């Protein structure tokens, strides 16, 4: 059901260090780390993802100010489900935060859609396969 979660850090280095140590006991390591150069408002924003080998399950995303809303991504079996999720969410009070489409900056087949729920949380449906 849940594909991945994100938390936000005003002290990226300290938060990353905390999770590196805590997650080591669970066998989770950093699976990806990069700078969000596409973010025109924060082009030096750092982020990393922890998980088991090949699975980016828990993200740390650097923010300039404390950020309360959270991000949860739900796994979709195919791109049609992502599209359907987006349409249903938009028709039930969601706000657009990135319509269905490929996000190749994550990986080649990353197809997701993002909506803001009534409490301001970023909710996503994502498919990782090429269809």
Legacy VTK file of the C-alpha trace (Angstrom):
# vtk DataFile Version 3.0
C-alpha trace
ASCII
DATASET POLYDATA
POINTS 131 float
0.000 0.000 0.000
2.562 2.628 1.015
5.330 3.162 -1.499
7.354 5.779 0.407
7.189 8.527 3.040
9.025 11.823 3.454
10.042 13.922 6.396
11.464 17.427 6.282
14.634 18.766 7.870
15.820 22.290 8.592
19.176 20.787 9.653
19.699 18.330 6.817
23.132 17.124 7.950
22.064 16.386 11.539
18.822 14.708 10.453
20.605 12.582 7.847
23.218 11.561 10.439
20.498 10.653 12.970
18.688 8.387 10.518
21.916 6.849 9.190
22.753 5.654 12.703
19.213 4.675 13.714
18.417 2.865 10.461
21.722 0.937 10.461
20.248 -1.218 13.228
17.402 -2.134 10.852
19.605 -2.766 7.842
18.474 0.381 5.993
21.051 2.430 4.119
21.039 5.457 1.841
19.744 4.376 -1.569
19.837 7.801 -3.265
21.047 11.309 -2.511
20.972 14.384 -4.705
20.321 18.109 -4.969
16.942 19.253 -6.335
18.361 21.532 -9.034
14.875 21.651 -10.627
13.486 23.517 -7.585
13.647 27.147 -8.733
12.870 28.400 -5.191
15.596 26.269 -3.519
18.036 24.965 -6.185
20.514 23.763 -3.529
17.886 21.691 -1.686
19.334 18.343 -0.610
17.453 15.098 -0.231
18.227 11.468 0.394
16.286 8.225 0.560
16.791 5.288 2.915
15.682 1.711 2.496
16.745 -1.825 1.770
18.785 -2.442 -1.381
16.995 -0.929 -4.391
14.006 0.473 -2.455
13.766 4.183 -1.633
11.201 4.064 1.185
11.958 6.954 3.559
13.044 10.352 2.262
14.639 13.276 4.097
14.065 16.562 2.291
15.834 19.766 3.274
13.597 22.796 3.925
14.405 26.385 4.811
11.736 26.639 7.528
9.941 24.139 9.740
7.360 22.305 7.665
4.400 20.558 9.270
2.558 18.781 6.422
3.916 15.402 5.397
4.255 13.398 2.201
2.911 9.887 1.678
3.087 7.999 -1.616
0.821 5.072 -2.320
1.802 2.289 -4.710
-0.184 1.954 -7.926
-0.089 -1.174 -10.056
-0.058 0.785 -13.320
-0.192 4.287 -14.760
-3.956 4.105 -15.304
-4.393 3.761 -11.538
-2.225 6.861 -11.010
-4.427 8.783 -13.445
-7.610 7.521 -11.749
-6.254 8.421 -8.299
-5.496 11.949 -9.438
-8.935 12.472 -10.999
-10.742 11.063 -7.952
-8.660 13.170 -5.556
-9.233 16.346 -7.569
-13.002 15.716 -7.687
-13.178 15.128 -3.944
-11.559 18.346 -2.738
-7.866 17.813 -3.477
-5.648 20.567 -4.831
-3.253 19.956 -7.708
0.375 19.589 -6.699
1.622 17.953 -9.908
-0.583 16.097 -12.355
0.069 12.589 -13.633
3.311 12.227 -15.532
6.825 10.897 -15.700
9.342 12.202 -13.170
12.652 11.021 -14.717
14.705 12.933 -12.147
13.704 10.124 -9.722
14.164 7.276 -12.224
13.315 6.429 -15.831
9.866 4.909 -15.265
8.714 6.958 -12.251
5.123 7.943 -13.047
3.339 9.840 -10.312
0.613 12.312 -9.474
0.539 14.652 -6.475
-2.380 16.289 -4.669
-2.736 18.319 -1.505
-5.333 16.851 0.866
-7.738 19.021 2.924
-5.185 19.232 5.770
-2.352 20.408 3.522
-0.519 17.078 3.233
1.115 16.071 -0.050
-0.393 12.749 -1.197
0.936 10.827 -4.179
0.145 7.766 -6.235
3.156 6.283 -8.035
3.893 3.516 -10.510
7.471 2.365 -11.149
6.863 0.235 -14.244
7.007 1.323 -17.887
3.251 0.992 -18.503
LINES 1 132
131 0 1 2 3 4 5 6 7 8 9 10 11 12 13 14 15 16 17 18 19 20 21 22 23 24 25 26 27 28 29 30 31 32 33 34 35 36 37 38 39 40 41 42 43 44 45 46 47 48 49 50 51 52 53 54 55 56 57 58 59 60 61 62 63 64 65 66 67 68 69 70 71 72 73 74 75 76 77 78 79 80 81 82 83 84 85 86 87 88 89 90 91 92 93 94 95 96 97 98 99 100 101 102 103 104 105 106 107 108 109 110 111 112 113 114 115 116 117 118 119 120 121 122 123 124 125 126 127 128 129 130
